[in-house]
Amino acid sequence: MFEARRPSSEFGSTDLPVRPALRHELNPDGSLTIHPPRHCPRQHPVPDSGSFSWIVALHLHALDCHRCRDEGNTEHQWALIDPAYEQADVEEATRAGLELLVVPPDEGARPGRIELHLDG
């Protein structure tokens, strides 16, 4: 019912899933190492049947599983994010791509939130 009303995007008429499957590691020299997942969600090994790339429009890394695509699965590409590293305060947001924004609580002792923003 809702599928007919969903606007088409650069990824087609389906949504692009975002997975918390990326890990960043700070090295002793101050550089950053990005560790992509070793398997797709269907447990296909990425080194053998996938690729790791960058989605310019979202400012996120992506995992594309060629085996999932060849098997006819409509979900064969996933945007990847590291929630422990890729988050910004509201004041520091770039307003570009997909961002996790840390929003402080309205009152002192209440919990804050993490919001997902797309282009601001």
C-alpha positions as CSV (number, residue, x, y, z in Angstrom):
1,M,0.0,0.0,0.0
2,F,2.7,2.5,1.0
3,E,5.2,1.3,-1.7
4,A,3.3,3.1,-4.5
5,R,3.7,6.4,-2.7
6,R,7.4,6.0,-1.8
7,P,9.5,8.5,-3.8
8,S,12.3,7.0,-5.9
9,S,15.8,7.9,-4.8
10,E,19.3,7.3,-6.3
11,F,19.1,3.8,-4.7
12,G,15.8,3.0,-6.5
13,S,12.3,2.6,-5.0
14,T,13.6,0.7,-1.9
15,D,15.2,2.1,1.2
16,L,18.9,1.7,1.8
17,P,19.4,-0.1,5.1
18,V,21.9,1.5,7.6
19,R,23.8,-0.9,9.8
20,P,25.9,-0.3,12.8
21,A,28.6,-2.6,11.4
22,L,31.7,-0.3,11.0
23,R,34.4,0.0,13.6
24,H,37.0,2.8,13.9
25,E,40.3,2.3,15.7
26,L,42.6,5.2,16.8
27,N,46.2,4.2,16.2
28,P,49.1,5.3,18.5
29,D,50.4,7.7,15.8
30,G,47.0,9.5,15.7
31,S,45.8,8.0,12.5
32,L,42.5,6.2,12.1
33,T,42.0,2.7,10.8
34,I,38.5,1.7,9.5
35,H,37.5,-1.9,10.0
36,P,34.7,-2.9,7.6
37,P,32.6,-6.0,8.5
38,R,33.9,-9.4,7.4
39,H,30.5,-10.7,6.4
40,C,27.3,-9.3,5.0
41,P,24.1,-9.8,7.0
42,R,23.5,-13.1,5.3
43,Q,27.0,-14.2,6.4
44,H,28.6,-14.2,2.9
45,P,32.3,-13.4,3.4
46,V,33.0,-9.8,2.1
47,P,36.6,-10.5,0.9
48,D,35.3,-13.3,-1.4
49,S,32.0,-11.8,-2.6
50,G,31.7,-8.2,-1.7
51,S,33.1,-4.7,-1.9
52,F,33.5,-1.8,0.4
53,S,32.9,1.7,-1.0
54,W,31.8,5.3,-0.2
55,I,28.3,6.7,-0.8
56,V,29.0,10.4,-1.6
57,A,25.4,11.6,-1.1
58,L,25.2,10.1,2.4
59,H,28.8,10.7,3.5
60,L,28.9,7.0,4.6
61,H,30.7,3.8,3.8
62,A,28.8,1.1,2.1
63,L,29.0,-2.7,1.8
64,D,27.8,-4.3,-1.5
65,C,27.5,-8.1,-1.4
66,H,27.8,-9.4,-5.0
67,R,26.6,-12.9,-3.9
68,C,23.4,-11.5,-2.4
69,R,22.9,-9.5,-5.6
70,D,23.6,-12.6,-7.8
71,E,21.1,-14.6,-5.7
72,G,18.4,-12.1,-6.5
73,N,18.1,-10.5,-3.1
74,T,16.8,-6.9,-3.4
75,E,18.8,-5.9,-0.3
76,H,22.4,-6.4,-1.4
77,Q,23.8,-3.0,-0.4
78,W,24.0,-1.5,3.1
79,A,25.2,1.9,4.4
80,L,27.6,1.4,7.3
81,I,28.0,3.6,10.4
82,D,30.0,3.4,13.6
83,P,27.7,4.8,16.3
84,A,30.6,4.9,18.8
85,Y,32.6,7.2,16.6
86,E,30.4,8.8,14.0
87,Q,28.3,11.2,16.1
88,A,28.4,15.0,16.5
89,D,26.9,17.5,18.8
90,V,24.1,19.6,17.3
91,E,26.4,22.6,17.2
92,E,29.1,20.6,15.3
93,A,26.9,19.0,12.7
94,T,28.0,19.5,9.1
95,R,24.4,19.2,7.8
96,A,25.7,17.0,5.0
97,G,24.7,13.4,4.3
98,L,23.5,11.1,7.1
99,E,24.6,12.1,10.6
100,L,24.0,10.9,14.2
101,L,23.5,13.9,16.3
102,V,23.8,13.9,20.1
103,V,21.0,16.0,21.6
104,P,21.4,17.0,25.3
105,P,18.4,16.7,27.6
106,D,16.0,19.5,28.1
107,E,16.4,19.3,31.8
108,G,19.5,18.4,33.8
109,A,18.8,14.9,35.1
110,R,16.8,13.6,32.1
111,P,18.3,11.4,29.4
112,G,19.4,12.9,26.1
113,R,18.9,11.5,22.6
114,I,20.8,10.4,19.5
115,E,18.9,11.5,16.4
116,L,19.6,10.4,12.8
117,H,19.6,13.5,10.5
118,L,19.7,13.5,6.7
119,D,21.1,16.7,5.1
120,G,20.3,18.8,8.2
